[in-house]
Amino acid sequence: MLVCPLCNAHFDPGTKRCPSDGRRPLEASVIEAAQGDPLLGATIAERYVIVGRVGSGGMGTVYRAEQTGMGREVALKVLRKDLGRDPDTAARFHREARTLSQLKHPNTVTVFDFGQTTDRLLFLAMELLEGEMLSTRIKREGALDVQFAIRSAIGVLRSLDEAHARGIVHRDLKPDNIFLSKVHGVESNESDSVKVVDFGIAKIRDGERGIDALQTQEGTVFGTPRYMSPEQAQGKPIDGRSDLYAVGVLLFHMLTGRPPFTDDDAVIVMAHHIKTVPPPVRQLAPARQIPESLEKLVQRVLAKDPAKRPQTAKEFLAALDAAAADARLLAEGGAIVTTGPNPPVRQRYVAAGLVGIAMLSTLIGVATLRPNARITAGPRAPVRATSTGVREAPTTGGAGSVIRAAAASLSQPDRVIGADDGAATTASSDAAVVAESEADAAVDSISEAEPPDSPPSRRTTRRNSHRHRTHASGQHSTSTRQTNPASPVSRWND
């Protein structure tokens, strides 16, 4: 039995039109789920019959509709009535909708049609997606699989690459605007199924006006504070790098199960985006297989200064592809060896690499013990062992500089609290370290063969001088370097 949403008259199944008011009779459960929505069963622009409500938001409501004549179902987004009454807003809507309809990337929802009804309702007709929003997946599962999170971000970035090339900035990327679609009978990976929706809607509503904190509290700022870039939160002009920041927040949320900043007060959350450096993702999710390269990429994308982020979606994609390779290696039980600030060396079989290093060390040791070999010991910095087993030179400007930066921020509100302030790291390879150690051992063996009463040889003098310099350098580095190279502070990039 079908019911008219407007007059509540009952009709037999298959009835297409109520003779009293022209509405489409629907199932009683559909009417109940829509909570008496006044547009249920109505025909929009003489060609879209609304047969159900999908969801609603700050800009309007999305309905399931049938396009008469073509016999296909579409997602019909109808904007709030007040937006259509403003001529400037209506003009912006038509301009942006015309641009959106030109986006053809598979990771972007397709816009079929747009327009305005006789009673000034603005609408967009888009492809109807089956699946669920990213927000629904996160709410159900919490932190998502690392590989899934990476592939989902890749899908979003592919969509953004085309949009940014056309000068379109999304302005409101969030889990509610990322849809995980499913096509019946078609197998696809997560990056193919990701659909970005609501492109350009923020610009339609807000135009190019500046926004301050007071306006934010009154609700005139567009965007979701938890995913908003620092420049957008301050009402500054934005470009595609603002969208990339939002993708970084999405990645952070998927990897850890929570956004970097949460608070009931939207203004406080926005202030954190402007001032506070987010914690590293591996600190919040230490048990998860998140590679260091991915953690550093998220930190880079969440830089307060847009110039320090990836400058394009394509650049972000390239870095994310490299991090994805590291994530796959960890998932397969491999290991990633890093050498200080150098790019990671990916090794599937670390044992083979260690055997090679051992053989190289042996050859160097034999070479340095030859009778006629000339041994020189120049000044070198003290070394420290990292968690990967690779020895590195000390880092200058450690915990002391971080504390001073934090203290300075209390009196300098415009300063972002960061870590590794002015630090510069110099790494020594294993082969060089082993070579110098073997050289010291060779000097010791020669000096022990000299008579106790004999004057010091040139080699002994050189060795003692070298050790004195090394000891003095070690004393100096102890007070300045980060003693815990795996600490969250030492990994903050911005």
KOLBA-43536 format. One record per residue (C-alpha): residue in one letter; chain; y, x, z. Coordinates in steps of 0.1 Angstrom, whole numbers, plus 2048, in hexadecimal, padded with zeros to 3 digits. Layout:
<nodes>
   res   chain   north   east    up
     A       A       Y      X     Z
...
</nodes>
This chain:
<nodes>
   res   chain   north   east    up
     M       A     800    800   800
     L       A     822    80D   7F6
     V       A     844    806   808
     C       A     867    805   7FA
     P       A     87B    81F   80E
     L       A     89A    809   80C
     C       A     88F    7E5   811
     N       A     86D    7EB   820
     A       A     85C    7D4   807
     H       A     837    7DA   802
     F       A     827    7E0   7E0
     D       A     806    7E7   7D0
     P       A     7FC    80B   7C7
     G       A     80B    816   7A6
     T       A     82B    803   7A9
     K       A     847    819   79B
     R       A     866    805   7A5
     C       A     872    7EC   7BF
     P       A     880    7CE   7AC
     S       A     89A    7C8   7C8
     D       A     8AB    7EA   7CA
     G       A     89B    800   7B0
     R       A     88C    819   7C9
     R       A     86A    829   7C4
     P       A     851    81A   7DC
     L       A     83F    836   7F0
     E       A     824    83B   80A
     A       A     82E    830   82D
     S       A     825    853   83A
     V       A     83D    863   821
     I       A     859    84D   82D
     E       A     851    854   851
     A       A     851    879   84B
     A       A     873    878   83B
     Q       A     881    866   859
     G       A     893    84B   845
     D       A     8A5    862   82D
     P       A     8BD    84D   819
     L       A     8B4    85E   7F8
     L       A     88F    858   7FA
     G       A     883    845   7DC
     A       A     8A5    848   7CB
     T       A     8AB    855   7A7
     I       A     8C3    872   7A4
     A       A     8D7    878   784
     E       A     8C1    85D   773
     R       A     8A4    875   76F
     Y       A     897    881   791
     V       A     885    868   7A7
     I       A     882    874   7CB
     V       A     85F    86F   7D8
     G       A     860    884   7F8
     R       A     874    89C   80E
     V       A     86A    8C0   810
     G       A     884    8CD   829
     S       A     8A8    8CF   832
     G       A     8C1    8EA   83B
     G       A     8E6    8F1   840
     M       A     8EF    8EC   81B
     G       A     8DA    8CE   813
     T       A     8B7    8C0   80F
     V       A     89A    8C8   7F8
     Y       A     886    8AC   7EB
     R       A     866    8A8   7D6
     A       A     870    895   7B7
     E       A     861    88A   796
     Q       A     874    892   776
     T       A     872    873   761
     G       A     86A    878   73C
     M       A     85A    89A   743
     G       A     842    88D   75D
     R       A     844    8AD   772
     E       A     84B    8B1   797
     V       A     869    8C6   7A1
     A       A     87A    8D1   7C1
     L       A     89C    8C0   7C2
     K       A     8B6    8CF   7D9
     V       A     8D2    8B7   7E0
     L       A     8F1    8C6   7F1
     R       A     904    8B5   80D
     K       A     91C    89A   801
     D       A     93B    8AC   80F
     L       A     935    8CA   7F9
     G       A     936    8B5   7D9
     R       A     957    8A5   7E3
     D       A     96A    8C6   7E2
     P       A     973    8CE   7BE
     D       A     974    8F4   7C4
     T       A     951    8F3   7D4
     A       A     944    8DE   7B7
     A       A     952    8F7   79E
     R       A     942    914   7B0
     F       A     921    901   7B1
     H       A     920    8FC   78C
     R       A     92A    920   785
     E       A     910    92F   79D
     A       A     8F5    916   792
     R       A     8FA    91F   76E
     T       A     8F5    944   776
     L       A     8D7    93C   78C
     S       A     8C6    929   770
     Q       A     8C6    94A   75C
     L       A     8B0    95C   775
     K       A     88D    95F   767
     H       A     87B    977   77E
     P       A     859    96A   78A
     N       A     864    972   7AE
     T       A     882    95B   7AB
     V       A     87F    935   7AD
     T       A     886    926   78B
     V       A     8A4    90F   788
     F       A     89E    8F4   76E
     D       A     8BD    8DF   770
     F       A     8DD    8D9   785
     G       A     8FA    8C0   785
     Q       A     90D    8A7   799
     T       A     906    881   79C
     T       A     920    865   798
     D       A     924    863   7BD
     R       A     92B    889   7BE
     L       A     90A    896   7CB
     L       A     903    8BA   7BF
     F       A     8DF    8C1   7B7
     L       A     8C8    8DD   7AB
     A       A     8A6    8D6   79B
     M       A     88D    8F3   7A0
     E       A     869    8FA   79C
     L       A     854    8EA   7B7
     L       A     841    904   7CB
     E       A     820    8FF   7DE
     G       A     81A    915   7FC
     E       A     82F    91E   81B
     M       A     84F    92E   825
     L       A     84E    952   833
     S       A     85C    944   853
     T       A     83E    92D   857
     R       A     826    94B   852
     I       A     839    960   86C
     K       A     83A    944   885
     R       A     814    93F   882
     E       A     809    963   881
     G       A     825    977   891
     A       A     826    99B   884
     L       A     816    99B   861
     D       A     7FE    9B3   851
     V       A     811    9D3   847
     Q       A     805    9D2   823
     F       A     80E    9AD   820
     A       A     831    9B4   82E
     I       A     837    9D0   815
     R       A     82B    9BB   7F7
     S       A     840    99E   802
     A       A     85F    9B4   804
     I       A     856    9C2   7E2
     G       A     856    99F   7D3
     V       A     878    998   7E3
     L       A     887    9B9   7D6
     R       A     87A    9B2   7B2
     S       A     88C    991   7B3
     L       A     8AC    9A1   7C0
     D       A     8AB    9BC   7A6
     E       A     8B0    9A2   78A
     A       A     8CA    98E   79E
     H       A     8DF    9AC   7A8
     A       A     8DF    9B8   784
     R       A     8EF    996   77B
     G       A     908    999   797
     I       A     8F8    980   7AE
     V       A     8F6    987   7D3
     H       A     8DF    970   7E7
     R       A     8F3    972   808
     D       A     8D9    95F   81D
     L       A     8B7    970   81B
     K       A     8A1    965   838
     P       A     87D    95A   83D
     D       A     887    936   835
     N       A     892    941   812
     I       A     873    954   80A
     F       A     856    93E   7FD
     L       A     832    949   7FB
     S       A     826    934   7DE
     K       A     803    92C   7D3
     V       A     7F7    922   7B0
     H       A     7D7    90F   7AE
     G       A     7BB    923   79E
     V       A     7D0    943   79A
     E       A     7CA    962   7AF
     S       A     7E9    977   7B6
     N       A     7F3    990   7D0
     E       A     80F    98A   7E8
     S       A     82B    99B   7D4
     D       A     824    983   7B7
     S       A     824    964   7CD
     V       A     845    96B   7DE
     K       A     862    955   7D2
     V       A     886    959   7DC
     V       A     899    939   7DF
     D       A     8BD    92E   7E4
     F       A     8CE    949   7D0
     G       A     8F4    948   7D0
     I       A     8F6    929   7E6
     A       A     90A    93C   800
     K       A     925    944   7E7
     I       A     927    91F   7DC
     R       A     92F    915   800
     D       A     944    932   80C
     G       A     954    93F   7ED
     E       A     966    960   7F3
     R       A     977    958   814
     G       A     978    971   831
     I       A     966    968   851
     D       A     96E    972   874
     A       A     95B    96D   895
     L       A     96D    94C   89E
     Q       A     965    93D   87C
     T       A     941    948   881
     Q       A     93F    934   8A2
     E       A     94D    916   88F
     G       A     931    919   876
     T       A     946    923   857
     V       A     933    945   852
     F       A     917    941   83A
     G       A     8F7    954   840
     T       A     8DE    957   85C
     P       A     8EA    96F   878
     R       A     8C7    97E   87E
     Y       A     8C6    98A   85A
     M       A     8EA    990   853
     S       A     8F8    9B2   849
     P       A     913    9C3   85D
     E       A     92D    9BF   842
     Q       A     925    99A   83D
     A       A     927    994   863
     Q       A     94A    9A4   862
     G       A     956    98E   845
     K       A     959    9AD   82E
     P       A     952    9AC   808
     I       A     92D    9AF   802
     D       A     917    9BA   7E5
     G       A     8F2    9BE   7DE
     R       A     8EE    9D7   7FA
     S       A     8F4    9BB   813
     D       A     8D5    9AA   805
     L       A     8C2    9CA   808
     Y       A     8CB    9CB   82D
     A       A     8BD    9A8   831
     V       A     89C    9B3   820
     G       A     89B    9CF   83A
     V       A     89E    9B5   856
     L       A     883    9A1   845
     L       A     86C    9BF   844
     F       A     874    9C7   869
     H       A     86B    9A3   872
     M       A     84B    9A3   85F
     L       A     83F    9C4   86D
     T       A     848    9BD   891
     G       A     847    997   894
     R       A     86C    995   89E
     P       A     88E    99D   88E
     P       A     8A0    9BC   89B
     F       A     8BA    9A8   8AE
     T       A     8B5    986   8BF
     D       A     8CB    971   8D5
     D       A     8D4    94D   8D9
     D       A     8F9    955   8D2
     A       A     8FE    95C   8AC
     V       A     91D    970   8B3
     I       A     90A    988   8C9
     V       A     8EF    98D   8AE
     M       A     909    994   894
     A       A     91A    9AD   8AC
     H       A     8F8    9BF   8AF
     H       A     8F6    9C1   889
     I       A     918    9D1   889
     K       A     913    9E9   8A6
     T       A     8F0    9EE   8B1
     V       A     8D5    A04   8A2
     P       A     8B4    9F1   8A1
     P       A     896    A00   8B1
     P       A     87C    A11   89B
     V       A     860    9F9   890
     R       A     844    A0F   89C
     Q       A     854    A0E   8BF
     L       A     851    9E8   8BF
     A       A     82F    9E8   8AF
     P       A     81E    A09   8BA
     A       A     7FA    9FC   8B4
     R       A     801    9F2   88F
     Q       A     7FA    A09   872
     I       A     81E    A0E   867
     P       A     824    A2F   855
     E       A     842    A44   85F
     S       A     850    A42   83C
     L       A     852    A1C   83F
     E       A     863    A1E   861
     K       A     87D    A36   854
     L       A     883    A20   835
     V       A     88A    A02   84B
     Q       A     8A2    A16   860
     R       A     8B4    A22   841
     V       A     8B7    9FF   832
     L       A     8C5    9F3   853
     A       A     8E1    A0C   853
     K       A     903    9FE   85E
     D       A     914    A10   841
     P       A     90A    A01   81F
     A       A     90E    A23   80F
     K       A     8F1    A30   824
     R       A     8D9    A16   819
     P       A     8C6    A16   7F8
     Q       A     8E0    A0D   7DE
     T       A     8CC    9F6   7C8
     A       A     8AD    9E1   7CB
     K       A     89C    9F8   7B2
     E       A     8A2    A16   7C9
     F       A     895    A02   7E7
     L       A     876    9F9   7D3
     A       A     86E    A1D   7CB
     A       A     870    A27   7EF
     L       A     85B    A09   7F9
     D       A     841    A12   7E0
     A       A     83E    A35   7F0
     A       A     83B    A25   813
     A       A     821    A0D   805
     A       A     80B    A2B   7FB
     D       A     80D    A39   81E
     A       A     804    A17   82D
     R       A     7E6    A14   816
     L       A     7DB    A37   820
     L       A     7DD    A2E   845
     A       A     7CA    A0E   83F
     E       A     7AE    A22   82E
     G       A     7AA    A39   84B
     G       A     7BD    A56   83C
     A       A     7DA    A6A   84C
     I       A     7FD    A73   842
     V       A     809    A97   849
     T       A     82F    A9C   84B
     T       A     842    ABD   84C
     G       A     863    AB8   85E
     P       A     87C    AA6   848
     N       A     869    AAD   828
     P       A     858    A90   816
     P       A     836    A86   823
     V       A     818    A98   814
     R       A     7FD    A7D   80F
     Q       A     7DA    A8B   815
     R       A     7BB    A76   814
     Y       A     7A5    A91   822
     V       A     7BA    AA3   83C
     A       A     79C    AB9   846
     A       A     79C    ACA   824
     G       A     7C1    AD2   828
     L       A     7BB    AE1   84A
     V       A     79F    AF7   83C
     G       A     7B6    B03   821
     I       A     7D1    B0C   83B
     A       A     7B7    B1F   850
     M       A     7AC    B33   831
     L       A     7D0    B3B   829
     S       A     7D7    B46   84C
     T       A     7B8    B5E   84C
     L       A     7C4    B6E   82B
     I       A     7E7    B73   839
     G       A     7D8    B82   859
     V       A     7C3    B9B   845
     A       A     7E0    BA5   82F
     T       A     7F7    BAC   84D
     L       A     7DD    BC2   85E
     R       A     7DA    BDB   841
     P       A     7E1    BFF   84E
     N       A     7FD    C05   835
     A       A     80E    BE3   838
     R       A     832    BE4   842
     I       A     839    BCA   85D
     T       A     85B    BBC   862
     A       A     864    BA2   87C
     G       A     885    B91   875
     P       A     896    B77   88B
     R       A     886    B55   88B
     A       A     88B    B34   89D
     P       A     872    B29   8B7
     V       A     85A    B0F   8AB
     R       A     84B    AF0   8B9
     A       A     82C    ADB   8B1
     T       A     82F    AB8   8A4
     S       A     817    A9C   8A9
     T       A     809    AA3   886
     G       A     800    AC7   88F
     V       A     81B    AD6   878
     R       A     833    AEE   88A
     E       A     858    AE9   884
     A       A     878    AFA   88E
     P       A     88C    AE9   8AA
     T       A     8A5    ACE   8A4
     T       A     8C8    AD3   8AF
     G       A     8DF    AB9   8BE
     G       A     8C4    AA6   8D1
     A       A     8C4    A8F   8F0
     G       A     8E6    A9C   8FC
     S       A     8F8    A92   8DD
     V       A     8E7    A6F   8DD
     I       A     8F3    A6A   901
     R       A     916    A75   8F8
     A       A     916    A5D   8DA
     A       A     90B    A40   8F0
     A       A     926    A48   90A
     A       A     941    A4C   8EF
     S       A     937    A2A   8E1
     L       A     942    A19   901
     S       A     966    A23   8FB
     Q       A     964    A22   8D5
     P       A     959    9FF   8CB
     D       A     959    A08   8A6
     R       A     93F    A23   8A9
     V       A     91B    A1B   8A2
     I       A     903    A2B   8BB
     G       A     8EB    A41   8A9
     A       A     8D4    A5F   8AF
     D       A     8D0    A82   8A1
     D       A     8F6    A84   8A0
     G       A     8FE    AA2   88A
     A       A     8DA    AAF   88D
     A       A     8CB    AC5   873
     T       A     8A6    ACD   872
     T       A     897    AEB   862
     A       A     871    AEC   85D
     S       A     85A    B0A   85A
     S       A     839    B06   847
     D       A     818    B0E   858
     A       A     812    B2C   841
     A       A     833    B3D   84B
     V       A     82D    B36   870
     V       A     809    B45   86E
     A       A     816    B63   85B
     E       A     830    B6B   876
     S       A     817    B66   892
     E       A     7FE    B7E   881
     A       A     81A    B97   87C
     D       A     822    B97   8A1
     A       A     7FE    B9C   8A9
     A       A     7FD    BBA   891
     V       A     81B    BCA   8A2
     D       A     80B    BC5   8C4
     S       A     7EB    BD6   8B9
     I       A     7FE    BF4   8AC
     S       A     813    BF8   8CB
     E       A     7F4    BF7   8E2
     A       A     7E6    C15   8D0
     E       A     804    C2B   8D9
     P       A     802    C42   8F8
     P       A     813    C33   917
     D       A     82B    C50   91B
     S       A     835    C53   8F7
     P       A     858    C48   8EC
     P       A     859    C25   8DD
     S       A     852    C24   8B8
     R       A     867    C13   89F
     R       A     84E    BF7   89C
     T       A     84E    BF1   8C2
     T       A     874    BF1   8C4
     R       A     876    BD8   8A7
     R       A     85C    BC2   8B8
     N       A     86E    BC2   8DA
     S       A     88F    BBB   8C9
     H       A     87F    B9E   8B6
     R       A     870    B8F   8D5
     H       A     891    B91   8E8
     R       A     8A2    B7E   8CD
     T       A     887    B64   8CB
     H       A     887    B5F   8F1
     A       A     8AD    B5B   8F1
     S       A     8AB    B42   8D4
     G       A     890    B2E   8E6
     Q       A     8A5    B2B   905
     H       A     8C2    B1E   8F1
     S       A     8AD    B04   8DE
     T       A     89C    AF6   8FD
     S       A     8BC    AE5   909
     T       A     8C5    AD6   8E7
     R       A     8A5    ACB   8D5
     Q       A     893    AAA   8D8
     T       A     875    AB1   8ED
     N       A     862    A93   8E1
     P       A     862    A93   8BA
     A       A     850    A72   8BA
     S       A     86B    A61   8CF
     P       A     87C    A43   8C0
     V       A     89E    A53   8C3
     S       A     894    A71   8AE
     R       A     88A    A5A   891
     W       A     8AA    A46   88F
     N       A     8BB    A4E   86F
     D       A     8DD    A3C   873
</nodes>
